[in-house]
Amino acid sequence: MNVQYITDDNGKTTGVFIPISDWNGLKSKYRNINEESSIPESHKEVVRSRMAEYDKNPEMGLDYDEVMTELKSE
Protein backbone atom coordinates (compact mmCIF):
# COMPACT_ATOMS: atom_id res chain seq x y z
CA MET A 1 0.00 0.00 0.00
CA ASN A 2 1.42 3.36 -1.03
CA VAL A 3 0.19 5.59 1.81
CA GLN A 4 1.25 9.23 1.84
CA TYR A 5 1.16 11.29 5.02
CA ILE A 6 0.09 14.92 4.95
CA THR A 7 1.86 17.25 7.40
CA ASP A 8 1.41 20.84 8.47
CA ASP A 9 4.11 23.54 8.58
CA ASN A 10 5.33 22.18 11.92
CA GLY A 11 5.78 18.65 10.61
CA LYS A 12 2.75 17.31 12.49
CA THR A 13 0.86 14.62 10.59
CA THR A 14 -2.61 15.95 9.80
CA GLY A 15 -3.90 13.46 7.25
CA VAL A 16 -3.31 10.41 5.12
CA PHE A 17 -3.70 9.93 1.38
CA ILE A 18 -4.56 6.41 0.20
CA PRO A 19 -4.56 5.71 -3.54
CA ILE A 20 -8.05 4.80 -4.80
CA SER A 21 -6.95 1.32 -5.86
CA ASP A 22 -5.78 0.62 -2.30
CA TRP A 23 -8.98 2.13 -0.88
CA ASN A 24 -11.09 -0.10 -3.14
CA GLY A 25 -9.08 -3.11 -1.97
CA LEU A 26 -9.75 -2.19 1.66
CA LYS A 27 -13.46 -1.78 0.93
CA SER A 28 -13.52 -5.26 -0.60
CA LYS A 29 -11.71 -6.78 2.36
CA TYR A 30 -13.63 -4.86 5.06
CA ARG A 31 -17.21 -4.63 3.81
CA ASN A 32 -18.35 -2.25 6.59
CA ILE A 33 -15.45 0.19 6.30
CA ASN A 34 -17.72 3.03 5.15
CA GLU A 35 -20.18 2.56 7.98
CA GLU A 36 -19.85 4.90 10.89
CA SER A 37 -19.94 3.09 14.19
CA SER A 38 -20.99 4.69 17.40
CA ILE A 39 -19.40 4.02 20.75
CA PRO A 40 -21.87 3.46 23.59
CA GLU A 41 -21.87 6.25 26.18
CA SER A 42 -21.14 3.68 28.91
CA HIS A 43 -17.88 2.76 27.15
CA LYS A 44 -16.92 6.42 26.78
CA GLU A 45 -17.53 6.94 30.50
CA VAL A 46 -15.18 4.06 31.36
CA VAL A 47 -12.46 5.62 29.21
CA ARG A 48 -13.05 9.07 30.74
CA SER A 49 -12.80 7.57 34.21
CA ARG A 50 -9.57 5.75 33.40
CA MET A 51 -8.07 8.87 31.84
CA ALA A 52 -8.97 10.93 34.91
CA GLU A 53 -7.37 8.28 37.14
CA TYR A 54 -4.23 8.34 35.01
CA ASP A 55 -4.11 12.15 35.19
CA LYS A 56 -4.13 11.85 39.00
CA ASN A 57 -1.51 9.05 39.03
CA PRO A 58 0.57 9.07 35.83
CA GLU A 59 3.12 6.77 37.44
CA MET A 60 0.54 3.98 37.26
CA GLY A 61 1.04 3.77 33.49
CA LEU A 62 2.97 0.84 32.07
CA ASP A 63 5.68 0.96 29.42
CA TYR A 64 4.30 -0.44 26.15
CA ASP A 65 7.50 -2.24 25.15
CA GLU A 66 7.88 -3.85 28.58
CA VAL A 67 4.29 -5.06 28.56
CA MET A 68 4.60 -6.48 25.05
CA THR A 69 7.81 -8.29 25.98
CA GLU A 70 6.13 -9.76 29.04
CA LEU A 71 3.06 -10.85 27.07
CA LYS A 72 5.16 -12.49 24.37
CA SER A 73 7.15 -14.43 26.95
CA GLU A 74 4.03 -15.99 28.49
HUHUHU-V505536 format. One line per field, one symbol per residue. phi: phi as a letter, one per 40 degrees, with the letter a starting at -180 (. if undefined). burial: b if it has 16 or more other ideal C-beta (glycine too) atoms within 10 Angstrom, else e. A space follows every 50 residues. Layout:
# HUHUHU-V505536
phi->???
burial->???
This chain:
# HUHUHU-V505536
phi->.ccbcbbcccgccbabbbddcccccccccbdcccccbbcddccccccdcc ccccccbccccbcdcccccccccc
burial->eeeeeeeeeeeeeeeeeeeeeeeeeeeeeeeeeeeeeeeeeeeeeeeeee eeeeeeeeeeeeeeeeeeeeeeee
